[in-house]
Structure formats: C-alpha cells, structure tokens
Amino acid sequence: MILRRFFSGFVHLERGLVSVSGEEATRFLHGPTTNNVNGLVASGPHHHAQYTAMLNHMGRVLFEGFLWRNRLRGDELLLEVQG
C-alpha cells in the first residue's frame, strides 16, 4: 500500500505484481510493451528495471507500470501495476 500526498488530501494507491517466467517470457512481453524488454538484465551495471506501458492490439495504453528482471531468477520478469 502506498499513500501519496495530493493537494490537501491523500490518494491511496495499491500496486500489484504480475510474474512472467520461462524461456519465452522476454519475447512474450516485448511486443505489447512500450520499451525494449531485451535490454533488461538481471545483474551488472546495466538497467534491470524500466517504466513501461502495456498496449492493446491497436496501440492504445491499457495500463502503466514498472517492469524489471528478477535478479535471483534471470528468466523471470515482474510487472508492477496498479491493482
């Protein structure tokens, strides 16, 4: 649960995780997202997380969130979205 200050009140934001794993996980998520999923690496000095959006077949945004590669399981991608 995340609370963020918004003007004079608070907005309650809940986030959830979607796990996609396996040999085809990167290829599966590369198409409907707005960023290059192939660039995510599990370790090292390179990026392991990115802000992205999921698109429908017409290219319209369905939702936004963060996508990162699990550092403990290199074949697992985690997509954090508003729940």
C-alpha positions as CSV (number, residue, x, y, z in Angstrom):
1,M,0.0,0.0,0.0
2,I,1.3,3.4,-0.9
3,L,0.0,6.7,0.3
4,R,0.9,9.8,-1.7
5,R,0.2,13.4,-0.8
6,F,-2.1,15.0,-3.4
7,F,-3.0,18.7,-2.8
8,S,-4.7,18.9,0.6
9,G,-5.5,15.2,0.9
10,F,-4.1,11.7,0.3
11,V,-4.5,9.4,-2.6
12,H,-4.4,5.7,-1.8
13,L,-2.5,3.7,-4.5
14,E,-2.4,-0.1,-4.4
15,R,0.1,-1.8,-6.6
16,G,0.3,-5.5,-7.6
17,L,2.9,-7.8,-9.2
18,V,2.5,-10.0,-12.2
19,S,5.2,-12.6,-12.7
20,V,6.0,-13.9,-16.2
21,S,8.8,-16.5,-16.4
22,G,10.2,-19.1,-18.7
23,E,12.2,-19.2,-21.9
24,E,9.6,-17.1,-23.8
25,A,9.0,-14.5,-21.1
26,T,11.1,-11.8,-22.7
27,R,9.7,-12.4,-26.2
28,F,6.1,-12.6,-24.8
29,L,6.4,-9.1,-23.1
30,H,8.5,-7.4,-25.8
31,G,5.5,-7.0,-28.2
32,P,2.8,-5.4,-26.0
33,T,5.1,-3.1,-24.0
34,T,6.5,0.3,-25.0
35,N,10.1,-0.4,-24.1
36,N,12.8,-2.8,-25.2
37,V,12.4,-5.7,-22.8
38,N,15.6,-7.3,-24.3
39,G,17.6,-4.6,-22.6
40,L,16.7,-5.7,-19.1
41,V,19.4,-7.6,-17.4
42,A,19.4,-9.4,-14.1
43,S,22.7,-8.1,-12.8
44,G,25.6,-5.9,-13.5
45,P,25.8,-2.1,-14.2
46,H,23.0,-2.2,-16.8
47,H,19.4,-1.5,-16.2
48,H,17.3,-4.1,-14.6
49,A,14.1,-2.1,-14.3
50,Q,12.1,0.3,-16.6
51,Y,8.9,2.3,-16.6
52,T,6.7,0.9,-19.4
53,A,3.1,0.8,-20.6
54,M,1.1,-2.2,-21.9
55,L,-0.7,-1.7,-25.1
56,N,-3.7,-3.3,-26.8
57,H,-3.6,-4.6,-30.4
58,M,-4.4,-1.0,-31.6
59,G,-1.5,0.5,-29.7
60,R,-3.7,2.2,-27.0
61,V,-2.4,2.2,-23.5
62,L,-4.1,-0.4,-21.2
63,F,-2.1,0.4,-18.1
64,E,1.3,1.6,-17.0
65,G,3.8,0.2,-14.5
66,F,7.3,-0.8,-13.8
67,L,8.9,-3.9,-15.4
68,W,12.0,-5.5,-14.1
69,R,14.0,-8.7,-14.4
70,N,14.3,-10.7,-11.2
71,R,17.9,-10.6,-10.0
72,L,17.5,-14.1,-8.4
73,R,15.8,-15.7,-11.4
74,G,17.1,-14.3,-14.6
75,D,14.2,-15.9,-16.6
76,E,11.5,-14.1,-14.5
77,L,10.1,-10.7,-15.4
78,L,8.0,-8.8,-12.9
79,L,5.4,-6.2,-13.9
80,E,4.2,-3.9,-11.2
81,V,0.8,-2.3,-12.0
82,Q,-1.9,-0.5,-10.1
83,G,-4.2,-3.1,-8.6
